[in-house]
Amino acid sequence: MKSKTLQQKTITTPERKNVALVAHDNMKPALIKWAEIHKEKLIKHNLMATGTTGNLMQKQLNVPVQSLISGPLGGDQQLGGLIAEGKIDVLIFFWDPFEPMPHDPDIKALLRVAAVWNIPIACSVSSANFLVTSPLFENEFERQVPDYEKYLQERL
């Protein structure tokens, strides 16, 4: 059977976004510092993070952050599921390129699903700075995503 190309559809990402914040252990201080600098922009959105990162951010920044479970315990996969459900609009993930992680397949899967669902991803301070200073961060914007309903219809 010949595989079909997954069709795309256009959706509108709202002004108030669901922003996921994730950082490996060595990168947590950098993410906290970055978030402190951009706190006024971040608090306009719904923030969520994997376990330890979320708890640290809530404590350090004194802002509400929905904490998921810890990354190595499944939090990365939990985030991936939320992305696939359309419940995360932006991913800011400070990962340490010098530190191998035992849950590396989960991290690759998270980045893959974020790319599949075409959400903005920042993996460093510089890319996160570009992302939050873009006019699109504070406004609605349109993006292409897989048309899963059409995909299901064509498979039956």
Salt bridges, closest charged atoms under 4 A:
ASP25 OD1 - LYS28 NZ 3.75
ASP76 OD2 - HIS103 NE2 3.13
GLU85 OE1 - LYS87 NZ 2.95
ASP89 OD1 - ARG143 NH2 4.00
ASP104 OD2 - LYS108 NZ 3.13
GLU138 OE2 - LYS41 NZ 3.68
GLU138 OE2 - LYS44 NZ 3.73
GLU149 OE1 - LYS9 NZ 3.10
